């Protein structure tokens, strides 16, 4: 995939987004009523993103369970449950003034006690919250509408981490004294959001209904949102074509269908609302594997992967080449340096010989299973691409499929894998989205999307921990660049690309992607014409 091809495709999408924006500016006043049919790639395991960062849960979460803040496209904070905020000069005290007269869906008042409880819960059970709120020693509640975060050390990223899908505020009176992993609120949530839970028919759909007592009245505009689960990407394409689906994000259709769908008069495409969460797709090694604990084997695999060809054949061009664990979208921190292991099959063969894995009589060096994260439609294709690539250097790969729950259990609980195709959200800052994957202290069995490789490097730990508390942006950038150089050399995984995600919607749907997190936000402003 040439740089020119990717630039042309991005320019076309930017142009489409500009036209969509122009259309919004000229649009008529919002209309009340109607149903929004939201297409989900897969079914969530919970409706509150408190104990997971899996995409299906993020999609449904913030409509019910809001955050203290929301963010514009440049990740500048805006009021949500907090109306005002200030940060002390030393970066160790955050003071939030909370919105008055907010009620949970069961009629109980929202207060600072709910904020204090939620932050402690996120710090304990949320995969990223362990990092995000690690420096928060206490949340003081001097009155019902004031929450003061006291930190042991600065956390320069914290003010960006308070969106509803990332850090949901949950009702203390519902969770206190219970196991948050098993609390029934995950199946029938109570929150402060513009929509109230109505029903969840497993394997079919979720229905949220308009909250008539929403603090942001007259919002929301639509009467209900129906989240439909349709695992087959081809079927999702048909649903957008025939109008049974109104909205979907993270490119909710088969990539091979996009060019055809762009010709459908009723459909629109945008990249608005994707700046809160950039992703990096990787080939992730289990460093406890009998094969991949050997650095030379990992280097050999890196020399065998043609990233440009992978983008062209697996992603149909809808991705940006990435050799770093930090996505190109995070321009302040991303190191654009190429991989130290360029495509070189002869070098790969030599490294495998040196590692003690010569080709046998059948020309195979060893056989190894490969798992893939099934949340993305491209995952199976990426695994098959890897199988073919490694076959050229004598590694026989068996591609193993699993549903999302089984995949998470195999990788993060049972650790019964050798390597996997996986994706990780960088989010808005490397401390929140990247540190969890490479920090030795975040090797937590049973915690999804943590340090699945079991990577352990004291120098990397020191750099990540230092960057997490460094208020000087220049020094912080230097730490992240050094981290990227070390990881590139040691290859605990192989970053291959950063996906370009599209939101697809029917022209009758308006104002769905007004914040940095797009449709992962609360969708309070969305409305349907006709």
N, C-alpha and C positions, 0 to 999 in steps of 0.2 A: 504494500500500500504506500503510494508516494505521498509526500507532504502536501503536494499540490492537490491531490484527490481529497484528502481530509479537509484542507482549507476550503476548497470549493463547497464541499458538503456542509461544513459549518456555516459558511457565508449564506448558503441557501436557507439554512434553518434560522439564522439570525434575521434574514430578510422576512421570513415567515412570521417570526416573533414580532418584528416591527409592524407588519401589517395587522397582526392580531391586536397589538397595542393601539394602533390607530383606530381599529374597529371599536375597541372598548371605549375610547375617548368620545366617539361619535354615537355610542349606543344610547338607547332609550333608558328611562328610569327602570330600576329593578322591579320585577313582578313577583308577587307573592304566590305561594302555592306550588303544587306539582310534586313530582317524584324524580329524584336523581338516581339513575341506575349506574352504579360504580362497578367496574369490572376488576376483580381480583385474580391474579395469577394463581394463587393458592390460598388455602384456608389458614387463618391464624390459629395458634395454639391457645392464645389468651387475647382478651380485648383491652387489656391494660398493659402498656409496655413498661412494666415495673421490674420484671425479672428476666426480660429478654430484649434483645435488639434485632430480632428477626423482622424482616421487612413487612410481612403480612400484619403483624401486630402494630407496627408503627403507622400503617395506613389507616387503621380503624381507631387508634387510641385517642388522639387529641380532640376528636369530635365530642367526646364525653369527658375525658380527664385533661383539663387544660394545664398550662404552665404559667409561671410568673410573668414571662415575657414572650413576645414574638419578635420577628426580625425582618427588616427590609432586605432587598436583594444583595445589599452590601454588608449584611450581617450587623447592621446597626440596630440596637434594641428599641422596641416599641412596647407600650403598656399592654398587659393582658390582665392577669390577676393582681399584678403590682402596677400601681399608677405612677410611682416615683421611686427613684433609687439613687444612691450615692456610694462612692468608694473612697475610703480614706487614702491619704497620700502614700502611706506605706503599703497599700494594697492588701491589708489584713482585716479590714472591717467593711462589710457590705450592709447597707441599711435599705430596707424595702418598706415603702408605705403601701398597704394593701387596699384593694378596692372595697368600699363599704357596701353593705346590703347585698352581698352575694350569698346565695344559698345552694347547697347541694341538692340533687334531684329528689332526695327524701325529705327536703324541707329544713334540714339542720343548717345552721349558719356556718359559713366558711370564715375561719379565723387564722391568726398567726400560729396557733397550736397545730393546725393541719400542715402548715408549711414546715414547722420544726420537725414534726413527726415524719413527713414525707422525705425530707432531705436525709434524715438519719436512716430511713428505710432504703433509699436509693444508694446511700453509701455502703450499705450492708449487702443488698441482694441484686443490685443492677450491675450487669457486666461492665459497663463503662463507668457507672457511678462510683465504683471502688477507686478509680483514678480521679474522676472529676471532683469529688467531694472529699478526697483524702485529707486535705489540709483544713477542712472545716471541723473545728473542735467542738463548737456548740452553736446552736441557733437560739438566741435570746428572744423572748416574747414580752417586752415591757408592757404592751397593751394588745388587745385583740387585732389591731390593724397595723402593727409594726413587727417586722421580723429582722433581726440583726444577726448576720453571719459573722462569727469570729473565727479567724483563720490562724493557724500556727505559723504559716508562711504564705507569701503571696501566691495567687493562682491567676495569672493574667488572662487565662482563657475562660474563667468561670462565668463572667457576665454574658458570654455567648452560649452558655450551655443550658438555658432555662426554658427552652421551648417545650410545649406539651408532650410531643412524641418522644423527646429525649429525657425530660425530667418531669414526669407528670405529678401534679399535686393531688393526692388521694385523701379521702376522709379518714381522719384518725379514729373516729368512733366506729368505723367499719372494720379497720385492720387491727387495732390495738388488741393485744393478747391472743393473736392468731398466727398461724403459719402463713406468711404472705404468698408462699408458693402454692398453697392449697386453698387460699381464701376464695369463697364463691364470687367475690366481686370481680374476679378475672373473667367469669362467664356471664355475669349480668351486672355490668358496672354502674356505679353511682358516682357522678362527678358534678362539675359546675358548668359543663360545656353547653353549647347551643343545641345539642341533640341528646335525647334520652333513649336508653336501651329499650327496645320492644321485644325482639325475639332473635334467637340463633337456632336455625335449623341446620344441624350438622350435615356437611357435605353439600349444602345447597346455598344458603344465604344468611345474612344478618340484616335486620331492619332497625334503623334508628329513626325516631320521630322527633319533630320539632319540640323544643322546650319552650312552652308558652311563658315561663317565668324567667327566661334568660336575662342576666344582668345587662346584656348588650342590646336589649329590645330597641327597635322592632325586629332586629335580627333574631334568628335566621329567616331567610325568605322561603326556602323549600319546606314542604310538609314532612317529607321523609327522605332518607337515603337508604337504598337497598344495595348492599354489597353482595355481589354474586361471585361464586367461585367456579371458574372454568379452567381446569388444568391444561387443556389442549390449546396450544397457541393458534392453531389453524381455526379452531372453533371460535376463539376470541376475535380473530380477524373478521369472521362472518358476522359475529354479533355487532361489531362496529359498522359493517357494511349495511346490515338490515335495520339498524337503528335500535336494537334491543339493548345496546350498551351506550351510555352517554359519555362516560369519562373513565380513563384509566391512565396510569403513569408507569414510569420506569420501562418504557417501550413495551406495552402489554400485549403485543401481537408478535407473530413470527416475523423476524427481520427480513426474511425473503418475501414477505407480503407488503412491505412498506411502500415500494414504488407503485404497486397497484393501488393501494389504499389512498395514496396522495392524489389520485385522480378521482376519488369519490367526492362529489360536490358538497356533501353535508359534513365532511370531516375536516378538522383543523389539527395542526401539530405545533408544539412549542417546547422550548427548553426552559421557559420561565419556571421559577420555583425549584431549581435544582442546585442552587449555590450553597445550601446548608449542609449538603451531604455528597461529597465526591467519593467515588469508589475506586478501588484498585483490585483487579483480578490477578490471582497468583496461582502458581503451582507450589503448594505448601508441603514441606517434608516433615515427617515424624523423625526427629533426630534421635529417637530411641530405636529406630528400625535397624535391623542387621545390615541393611544396604546403605541407607541414607545417613547413618551416623558418620559415614566416611566422607570427608570433604571432597575428595577427588571424584567420587561418584556424583555428588551434587554438582560439581563443576562440569562434569561430563554432560549431565542433563542440560545444564545451562547452555553449553556449546551446541546442543542439538536442536534448540528451539528457535524457529524463525518467527519472530514476533510480527513482522510485517505481513507475512503470509497468513499468520493466525488471525490478524485483524481482518484481512480481506476475505478469508474463507469461513471463519467462525462468526465474525461480527458484521459481515457485509459492509465493512468500512465505517460502522458506527462506533468507533472507539479511537482513542489517542494512544499511541505507543508510550509505554511507561516502563522504565527500568528501575524505578524507585518505589519504596513502600509509601512514599508521600505523593499524592496525586498531583498532576500538573495544574489542576484547578486551584490548589493552594500555592499560588505563585510566590508568595513571600517565603515559603519554606522548601519548595520542591527543588531538588538538584537535577538539572536536565542532562547530566553527564551520561554517556552511553554505558551499557553494561561492560564490566571488565572481561566478560566471556562472550565474545562475538560468535556468530554462527560459524562453526568450524568442526565438521564431522570427523576429520582426521585427528584433530586434537582431542575430541571426545573419546574416540577409540583408544588413543594412547593413554589417556587418564584412567580409563577402565582397566586397561592392562596393568598399569602401575598399581591400581587399587587391589589387584588380585582377583579380578573377575574376567578371565580370558574367555573367548568364544569356545563353546564346546563343539562336539561333533555335529550337532544340529545347528551350529552357528549362533546359538543363544547363550548369552552370558548368565542371565538369571531371569526368573519370572517373578512378577510383583503385581499385586492388585492396586488399582487406582480407584478412589472414590471421588464423587463430585457432588457439590452442593446443588440440590435440585431446585432451589428457589428461582434461579435464572434459567430462561429457556435455552440459552446458549451453552449451558453447562455440559450437556451430553456431547455436543459437537466439539467443545474444547477438550474433553477427555479423549474422544476418538482421534482428534488431531494429535494429541500428545502420544497416544498409543502408536500411531503411524510414525511419528518423528523418532520415538525411542526405538522402534523396531529396526530402524536403519543402523543403529549402533549396537544391536544385539540384546537389547532389554525387551523382554516380552511382557507386555502390559495387559492385564485382565481388567476391563472396565466394570466396576460394580455400581449398581443403581440402588437407591434407597429413598424412602419418602423423607420429608424434612426432619421429622422427629427421630427417625432411625439414624439419619445421617449425623445429627447433632450428638446423639448418644454414642455412636461408634467413634466419632472423632474426639469428643471432649470428656466423655465419661469412661467408656470402655478402653479407649485409646487402641482400638483394634484396627489400625490402618498403617500403611507405609507412606503414601503421599496422596494428595487430593487436589482437585481444582476447587478453589474457594474464592470468595469475594469478601472484602472488608470495607466498611464505610469509614472514610477518613474523617467525615464530618467537617467541622469548621476550624479545627485546630488539631495538630498532630498529637498533643498530649491527651486529648480525648479519644481520637479515633485510631491512632497508630501505636501509641505506647503500650496499650493493652496486649498487642500481638507479639511484642518483642521483649517485654519487661519480665525478667525471671520471676519476680514476685507475683506476677499475674498468671503463673502456671497453676490453674485451679481446676482440678478434676470436677466435672459436672457443670462448670460454668461455660455456657456457649459463647463462641467467638472471643475467647480469651487467648492465652499463649498456647495454641494448639501444637506448635512445633516442639515445645519444651526447650526453647532457645534460652541459653544462659551465658551471658557475657558481662562480667562486672564492669567493664568500660562502657558498654552500651547502657547498662543500668544507671551508671553515674551520669551519663549524658542526658538520658531521658528524665531522670529525677532532677537534674540541674535545670533543664529547660522548663520543667513544670513550674518552677518557682522564680525564674529569672524575669525581672521586669524590664531589663534593657533589651530592646528588640534586636539590636545588632548582635549582642552576645548570644541571645536565644537562637537566632538564625545560624550562627556558627556552630552551636551545639547540634542542631538538627542536621546540618550538612555533614559534620563529622560522623554522626550516627549513620547517615545514609551510606557514606563511604565504607564503613566497617561492615555493615550488613550486606552491601553489594559484594564484598570480597568473601564473606563467610557463607553466604547463600543458604540461610535457613529456609528461604523460599525464593521463588523466581517471579517477581512482578512482570506481567506481560502487557497489560494495557489498562487504561481507564475507560470504562464504558461511557458512551454518550447516550444519556437517557432522554426519551421523548415522552411528553404527555400528549395523549390523543383524546380529542373531545368532539362532540357533535356541535355544530355551529349554534344550536339553540341554548347551549350552556355558557354562562358568563361568570366572570370573576371567581374563578376556581384557583388561580395560582397568583395570589397577590403578595405572598411573603416568600422568604428564602427557602422555606421548606415546602412551598407549593401545596399540593393536595394532602400532604402529611399534616398540615395545619388543621384548624378547627372547621374550615369550610363554612364559616358563619355568613359570608358575603355571597356565596354562590346562589345563582338563580337560573331558572329555566324559562325560556321563552316559548310558550305554547305547550 
